[in-house]
Amino acid sequence: MGMDVYNDANEKVGVIEDIIVTPDKAMSYAVVSTGGYLGMGKNDVVIPVNHFKITNKRILLPGATKEAVKAMPPFKYAD
């Protein structure tokens, strides 16, 4: 966790904070944090792991922009 996520233009679009695996292990999701400073104003979103690519030891989210990731519906853990 704590791995930076970049787009095709080598711009940082977020940080992987957690991985969620469904009970049947059919699909996994990454919780990606965007924006914020010292935990304030950050937005967590979930993105299916099959949308990511690993290239040259970097995690890429092809076609993503920081604004598009921030605009995704926020993710909240169940209480």
N, C-alpha and C positions, 0 to 999 in steps of 0.2 A: 504494500500500500504506500501511498505517498508518491506514486510515479506520475510524472508530468505527461500530459496528453497534448500532442501537436497536430496541426492540420497539414495539408499538402504544401502550404507556403512556409512551413517551419515556424509557425506562430503558435505559442502556447495557448491552448483553449481551455485548460482545466487540469485538475489533479485527481487521480483515482484514489478515493478514500476507502472504498470497501468493495467486496465482491459478494453478490447474492446468488446462491444456487437454489433452484426450485427443488421441492421435495422429490420429484421424479427425475431430477437431474437432466431434464430435457432442454432447459435453457438457463443460462447464467447471465447475470447483469452486473455491470460495473456502476458503482455510485461515484459520479464525477462531481467534484466541487468546482464552482466557478466564482470569480469575483471575490470581494471581501478582503479584509485585512485583519489579521489576528482573530479570525473567526467571526468578525462582525460584517454583516452584509453579504455573506456568502450564500450561494444557492446550490443545493445538492439536487442532481437529476440522475435518473437511471437510464443507461444505454445498454442494449444487448451486446454482449461481448463479441458476437460475430460481426459487428460493425467496425471493430478495430483491426488494425494491421500492425505487425511488429516489423520494423525496418531499421537496420543499423542500430540495434539496441534501443530504439525509440518506439513509443506507442503512438500510432497515427490514427486519427479519426478523419478519413478522407472526406473532403468537401465541407468540413465543419468550419464555422467561424465562432469566435468568442461570443458574439451577440446572439447567434442562433442557439448555442448551448445554454446561455443565460435565459433565453426566452422559452425554453422547454418547461413543462409543468414541474414544480418543485416536488422533491421526494422527502417524505417524512417517515421515520421508523415507527412501527406500531408500538403503542405503549404497553 
